[in-house]
Amino acid sequence: MKPYDRLDRHALVMAIWTPSAFVAATLLHRGLSSGGDWWIFSGFAVIIAAFVAHIIANAVLGKGFTTGERALGIVAFAAALLALLLAVLVGPPGLGARIFLPVGLGLISLVVAVVAYLVIAFGARGAFEQFDVVRDNNLRPASRLPHRGGRR
């Protein structure tokens, strides 16, 4: 591995996400301020397109998502979900009813895209194994044995 490969990958990922995030934020702002559901849907479509481009970049470079990228994605999703719930609960009257459905569907579409990626990349069982932190943190050699199902 060359010393600049990691920097090159980071630059490529930033070149994907920076303009995409700007366009998505602009579309989402337009949809939230003027009430157009299609603006909100197109903002989420840009986010999903950037996610697909990131997957393609990872495949071309033979890498996967880094721990920092996964953590950033989870924190960003949690912040968006929290912002939606706070807007619905404490926002001006009528705001929650106007934005809950399109933003909620957009957030659900992000979850569907991530689950589809995991199932396609790792298979159904492998997708669940990506979340098996108990096995990953257990340093005993026996924890690396495949599970054969039940006692004999």
Buried (B, 14 or more C-beta within 10 A) or exposed (E): EEEEEEEEBEEBBEEBBEEBBEBBEEBBEBBBEEBBBEBBBBBBBBBBBBBEBBBEBBEEEEEEBBEEBEEEBEEEBEEBBEEBEEBBEEBEEEBBEBBBEBBBBBBEBBEEBBEEBBBEBEEEEEBEEEEEEEEEEEEEEEEEEEEEEEEE
